[in-house]
Amino acid sequence: MSILPNENMSLQPHLMGQSSPGSGEFPDSDSTSVTQPEDYYFRAYFHSRGPVGIFHRMRLNKLMGYVPEHSSVLDLGCGSGVLLYLLKRRGCSVAGVDIRSECVEFARRACGEGDFRCSDIRDLDMGRTFDVVFCTEVMEHCDRESRGRILDVMKLHTGAEGLAVITFPSGMYSALEPVWRIVRKAASPGVTFDDEGLHQRLGHGELEEGLHRRGFHVFTNGLQCLGAIRCIAARRSGEEP
């Protein structure tokens, strides 16, 4: 059974507010148990009228602009699957992978159809390629070796002429993050969020060069969301590996 968390409807009670501990969404995060509810990003997108909701709507709407209707889409580190849910409503076929099993289950129920797996994305091989592969707000939680492995996974799963899209916090966001964490903790006492582990500042040149070495042509490398997020979008060469 799917859920329809639109602007005028609440999520079904059995899918709201579940908060079993997890090992963290990101492969190189520390071992802090995550208690962030699985529907957190759905709530932020569909129901929050504050700055958190504005930010996530701006971020996700921009990402959707890269995806033609009826594309096949893979989201590496999909979390609760809100991006995939939105794209599925536009006729896309969707697949998502995350290391938190409760998030994978929530995404599966939210989307109704799709290929959702609980796995470390660094070792992923789904046996097929996609028109668009996303990796959003994941790379900053990984060390350099892991980032290279994730780029390899993106190459493996991006079809000829397909798109790879990577986003991560900008330098401005990273500078302001300590203040944001204090505000968030005050607003959500007792909650451990999925981004509280390793959080590195990334140079955009590393990822752009890594994509280039793997046969991608970068056509976007710039700031979005009022300068808070850097987005790198690249198209893969038409030649099959």
C-alpha positions as CSV (number, residue, x, y, z in Angstrom):
1,M,0.0,0.0,0.0
2,S,1.4,3.4,-1.0
3,I,1.0,6.7,0.8
4,L,0.2,10.1,-0.7
5,P,2.0,12.7,1.5
6,N,0.8,15.7,-0.5
7,E,0.4,19.2,0.9
8,N,-3.1,18.6,2.0
9,M,-2.8,15.1,3.5
10,S,-1.0,13.7,6.5
11,L,1.1,10.6,6.3
12,Q,-0.6,7.4,7.4
13,P,0.0,7.0,11.2
14,H,1.8,3.6,10.8
15,L,4.4,5.3,8.7
16,M,4.9,8.4,10.8
17,G,7.4,9.0,13.5
18,Q,9.1,5.6,13.6
19,S,12.5,6.0,15.0
20,S,14.4,2.8,15.5
21,P,18.1,3.2,15.8
22,G,20.3,2.8,12.8
23,S,24.0,2.7,11.9
24,G,23.9,6.0,10.2
25,E,23.0,6.8,6.6
26,F,26.6,7.2,5.4
27,P,29.3,4.7,5.0
28,D,32.1,6.6,6.8
29,S,29.9,8.2,9.5
30,D,30.7,7.3,13.1
31,S,28.8,4.7,15.1
32,T,26.3,7.2,16.7
33,S,22.8,5.6,16.6
34,V,20.4,7.5,14.4
35,T,17.0,8.2,15.9
36,Q,15.8,10.6,13.2
37,P,12.2,9.6,12.1
38,E,12.1,8.0,8.7
39,D,9.5,10.5,7.5
40,Y,11.6,13.5,8.5
41,Y,12.3,14.7,4.9
42,F,8.8,14.0,3.8
43,R,7.5,16.2,6.6
44,A,10.1,18.9,5.7
45,Y,9.1,18.9,2.0
46,F,5.3,18.7,2.3
47,H,4.4,20.2,5.7
48,S,7.1,22.5,7.0
49,R,6.5,26.2,6.3
50,G,9.6,27.3,8.1
51,P,13.2,27.7,6.7
52,V,13.8,23.9,6.8
53,G,10.8,23.3,4.5
54,I,11.7,26.2,2.2
55,F,15.3,24.8,1.9
56,H,14.3,21.3,1.1
57,R,11.6,22.3,-1.4
58,M,14.1,24.5,-3.1
59,R,16.8,21.7,-3.1
60,L,14.6,18.9,-4.3
61,N,12.7,21.0,-6.9
62,K,16.1,21.9,-8.4
63,L,17.2,18.3,-8.6
64,M,14.0,17.3,-10.3
65,G,14.8,19.7,-13.0
66,Y,17.6,17.4,-14.2
67,V,15.2,14.5,-14.9
68,P,13.1,14.2,-18.0
69,E,9.7,12.6,-17.5
70,H,9.6,8.8,-17.7
71,S,13.3,8.4,-16.9
72,S,14.8,5.5,-14.9
73,V,16.4,7.0,-11.8
74,L,18.7,5.6,-9.1
75,D,19.2,7.5,-5.8
76,L,22.4,6.5,-3.9
77,G,21.7,7.3,-0.2
78,C,18.0,7.7,-0.8
79,G,17.0,8.1,2.8
80,S,13.2,8.2,3.1
81,G,12.8,8.4,-0.7
82,V,11.2,11.8,-1.0
83,L,13.0,12.6,-4.2
84,L,12.1,9.3,-5.7
85,Y,8.5,9.7,-4.6
86,L,8.3,13.1,-6.4
87,L,9.9,11.7,-9.5
88,K,7.6,8.7,-9.6
89,R,4.6,11.0,-9.7
90,R,6.2,12.3,-12.9
91,G,6.2,8.9,-14.5
92,C,9.8,7.9,-13.7
93,S,10.8,4.3,-12.7
94,V,12.7,4.6,-9.5
95,A,15.3,2.7,-7.4
96,G,16.9,3.7,-4.2
97,V,19.6,2.4,-1.9
98,D,20.3,3.3,1.7
99,I,22.2,1.8,4.6
100,R,19.3,2.3,7.1
101,S,16.8,-0.5,6.7
102,E,13.9,1.5,8.2
103,C,14.4,4.2,5.7
104,V,14.5,1.7,2.8
105,E,11.2,0.2,4.1
106,F,9.6,3.6,4.4
107,A,10.7,4.6,0.8
108,R,9.3,1.3,-0.5
109,R,6.0,1.9,1.1
110,A,5.9,5.6,0.1
111,C,6.6,4.9,-3.6
112,G,4.6,1.8,-3.9
113,E,6.6,0.5,-6.8
114,G,10.4,0.5,-7.3
115,D,13.6,-1.3,-6.5
116,F,14.7,-0.4,-3.0
117,R,17.6,-2.1,-1.2
118,C,19.4,-1.8,2.1
119,S,23.1,-1.8,1.2
120,D,26.4,0.0,1.5
121,I,26.5,2.0,-1.7
122,R,30.2,1.6,-2.1
123,D,29.7,-2.1,-2.9
124,L,26.6,-1.8,-5.0
125,D,25.9,-3.6,-8.2
126,M,22.3,-3.7,-9.2
127,G,23.0,-5.4,-12.5
128,R,21.5,-2.6,-14.7
129,T,22.0,1.0,-15.7
130,F,19.8,4.1,-15.3
131,D,19.1,7.3,-17.2
132,V,19.9,9.4,-14.1
133,V,21.9,8.5,-11.0
134,F,21.8,10.8,-8.0
135,C,24.2,11.0,-5.0
136,T,23.0,13.9,-2.9
137,E,24.5,15.0,0.4
138,V,26.5,11.8,0.8
139,M,30.0,12.6,-0.4
140,E,30.8,14.9,2.5
141,H,30.3,12.0,4.9
142,C,32.9,9.9,3.2
143,D,36.7,9.8,3.1
144,R,38.5,10.2,-0.2
145,E,38.8,6.5,-0.9
146,S,35.1,6.0,-0.3
147,R,34.3,8.9,-2.5
148,G,36.3,7.3,-5.3
149,R,34.4,4.0,-4.8
150,I,31.1,5.8,-5.0
151,L,32.1,7.5,-8.2
152,D,32.9,4.0,-9.6
153,V,29.4,2.9,-8.6
154,M,27.9,5.9,-10.3
155,K,29.7,5.0,-13.5
156,L,28.7,1.4,-13.3
157,H,25.0,2.4,-13.0
158,T,24.8,5.3,-15.4
159,G,23.7,4.4,-18.9
160,A,25.2,5.7,-22.2
161,E,24.4,9.4,-22.4
162,G,23.0,9.2,-18.9
163,L,23.3,11.8,-16.2
164,A,25.1,11.7,-12.9
165,V,24.2,14.4,-10.3
166,I,26.2,15.0,-7.1
167,T,25.4,17.6,-4.5
168,F,27.1,18.5,-1.2
169,P,27.2,21.5,1.2
170,S,29.1,24.6,0.1
171,G,31.8,26.2,2.1
172,M,29.2,28.8,3.3
173,Y,26.9,26.0,4.6
174,S,29.8,24.3,6.3
175,A,30.8,27.5,8.0
176,L,27.3,28.0,9.3
177,E,26.6,24.4,10.2
178,P,27.6,24.6,13.8
179,V,25.0,27.2,14.4
180,W,22.4,25.3,12.5
181,R,23.1,22.2,14.6
182,I,22.5,24.1,17.8
183,V,19.2,25.4,16.5
184,R,18.1,22.0,15.3
185,K,19.0,20.3,18.6
186,A,16.9,22.9,20.4
187,A,14.0,22.3,18.1
188,S,14.3,18.5,18.2
189,P,15.6,17.5,21.6
190,G,16.8,13.9,21.9
191,V,16.9,13.3,18.2
192,T,20.2,12.1,16.6
193,F,20.1,13.1,12.9
194,D,21.6,11.1,10.0
195,D,24.2,13.7,9.2
196,E,26.0,14.0,12.5
197,G,29.0,11.8,11.7
198,L,32.0,12.6,9.6
199,H,31.4,15.8,7.7
200,Q,34.3,16.9,5.4
201,R,34.6,20.1,3.4
202,L,34.9,19.1,-0.2
203,G,36.7,20.8,-3.0
204,H,34.5,20.6,-6.1
205,G,37.5,20.0,-8.3
206,E,38.1,16.5,-6.8
207,L,34.7,15.2,-7.8
208,E,34.7,17.0,-11.2
209,E,38.1,15.5,-12.1
210,G,36.9,12.1,-10.8
211,L,33.9,12.2,-13.1
212,H,36.0,13.2,-16.0
213,R,38.4,10.3,-15.5
214,R,35.4,8.0,-15.5
215,G,34.1,9.1,-18.9
216,F,31.7,11.9,-17.9
217,H,31.4,15.4,-19.3
218,V,30.6,17.9,-16.5
219,F,28.1,20.5,-17.7
220,T,27.1,22.0,-14.3
221,N,29.3,22.9,-11.4
222,G,27.8,25.7,-9.4
223,L,26.0,26.8,-6.3
224,Q,22.3,26.4,-5.6
225,C,19.8,27.0,-2.8
226,L,21.0,30.6,-2.1
227,G,24.6,29.4,-2.2
228,A,24.2,26.6,0.4
229,I,24.6,23.6,-1.9
230,R,27.1,22.8,-4.7
231,C,25.8,20.8,-7.5
232,I,27.8,18.9,-10.1
233,A,25.9,17.4,-13.0
234,A,27.6,15.3,-15.7
235,R,26.7,13.4,-18.8
236,R,28.3,10.1,-19.6
237,S,29.9,9.4,-22.9
238,G,27.7,7.5,-25.4
239,E,30.3,4.7,-25.6
240,E,29.4,1.7,-23.5
241,P,32.2,0.4,-21.1
